[in-house]
Amino acid sequence: MSCRLFKFLLLPIILALTTLPASAGSITIAAAADLKFAMDNITATFRKAHPDDSVKVIYGSSGKFYTQIRQGAPFDLFFSADIGYPKKLARAGLTASTPRAYALGRIVLWSAEVDASKLSLEDLVKPSFDRIAVANPQHAPYGERAVEALKSSGVWNQVKGKLVYGENIGQTAQFVRTGNARIGIIALSLALNPAFASRGGYATIPTRLYKPLIQGFVITRHAADNPLAKTFAKFIDSASAQAIFKHYGFARIPAGTAP
Amino acid sequence: MLSAADLGALWLTLKLATTVTLLLFMLGTPVAWWLARSRSRWRHPVSALVALPLVLPPTVLGFYLLVAFGPHGPIGVLTQSLGIGLLSFTFPGLVIASMLYSMPFVIQPLRNAFEAIGERPLEVAATLRAGPLDRFFSVALPLSRRGFVTAGVLGFAHTVGEFGVVLMIGGNIPQSTRVVSVQIFDHVEALQYGQAHALAGGLMVFSFLVLLAVYGSQPRLRSF
């Protein structure tokens, strides 16, 4: 290859390719499955203000992400359905910020086959509800709260044999959406989405029946030197991000409960 | 080391794999025989259909089964009208899903074995006045027994190793759909690495011994 060709043709291309990522930031967010619609909306709003940056979101169960981050997964921010997991990461020295609460989650009874808006947990003992979908309480906070609510409403012993477990709250909603489970306990944020809200109906489960679901996020140690991660964290406190959370049924954290 | 739940998952997996392998022998043998012997123009489309689960991601199978098993899906409508409810989240549902998933691993070796017999032994049997059924049971079956061993082992092992489809239509119910692969996944998710190791390690040793036994008993069999 002639030296001139390299200087005038290839060099600029190589320079352009290697310098491009440096000018634009990039973050990967691990988000609890209940955030699916809210976070899609929030990142879309964020991208409008930061058109050159790349923001990727992966949805799944909070417990799974916790395990993956402990094993060195390359996530920059972790939005958990329960602030307990980010706190555990902080104690293990795997974070670059203090875990912060961003919203309060709620659980609802939802069916795509019948109108569940008039139903309560006591109705789940009826034989017509032969399968009840909940998220796996072992690693999905929404599943944990669903089991708590069933226990404190006194129907646990009658319904525990009818439970089917979704890997995360998104899969749980799919079990109900396809009718394979006639009813289920899912996140209010999912039940409010038009794709789900157009069918059946939902009833909110009284908050006194389960521990408050304080949802928290944290910047991971992986993003310690990533300025875009800090920018995004700041954006979560902005009025527009908070309005989106509210739109999807998340309540603000009452003063005093925030850590 | 293994808890009662782990043993339950192991037992369920063995039950599932055995049921699926036996059912696939019964339904797959005629199909394999037809594929090996027929000159019909439907031979190629059916071959392609049988091989489909080899190339499809388990999520494709899982998604379509979830929809088909549902109250408005074709299978769900049928099972409800028969009064047996929905098949999703049940052991019979898992059997059907696993049969589809493991089908090529049973039918393909059988078909190869039947093709390897050739026409000659069957023609000779026919001249000795053996009827079609007699020819199959007295000539074809003994000559293709290696194919049956291979098909059985592969069908069984592949069902034990099933994960994606079960995760999508199983619903993780102890004693009916929580098989070993799902149980290991749950242990890992819940950071119970000790229990995950016990099950995963046990499965590795078991699978190795099964394959070793098969290779050892068939010296001329080089590969599947």
Chai-1 contact restraints between the chains, C-beta under 6 A:
chainA,res_idxA,chainB,res_idxB,connection_type,confidence,min_distance_angstrom,max_distance_angstrom,comment,restraint_id
A,G63,B,E189,contact,1.0,0.0,6.0,A-B,restraint_1
A,K64,B,E189,contact,1.0,0.0,6.0,A-B,restraint_2
A,T67,B,L191,contact,1.0,0.0,6.0,A-B,restraint_3
A,R131,B,F89,contact,1.0,0.0,6.0,A-B,restraint_4
A,Q138,B,D186,contact,1.0,0.0,6.0,A-B,restraint_5
A,Q138,B,A190,contact,1.0,0.0,6.0,A-B,restraint_6
A,H139,B,E189,contact,1.0,0.0,6.0,A-B,restraint_7
A,H139,B,A190,contact,1.0,0.0,6.0,A-B,restraint_8
A,V164,B,F89,contact,1.0,0.0,6.0,A-B,restraint_9
A,V164,B,G171,contact,1.0,0.0,6.0,A-B,restraint_10
A,Y165,B,G171,contact,1.0,0.0,6.0,A-B,restraint_11
A,Y165,B,N172,contact,1.0,0.0,6.0,A-B,restraint_12
A,T178,B,L66,contact,1.0,0.0,6.0,A-B,restraint_13
A,T178,B,V67,contact,1.0,0.0,6.0,A-B,restraint_14
A,T178,B,G70,contact,1.0,0.0,6.0,A-B,restraint_15
A,G179,B,G70,contact,1.0,0.0,6.0,A-B,restraint_16
A,G179,B,P71,contact,1.0,0.0,6.0,A-B,restraint_17
A,N180,B,G70,contact,1.0,0.0,6.0,A-B,restraint_18
A,N180,B,S88,contact,1.0,0.0,6.0,A-B,restraint_19
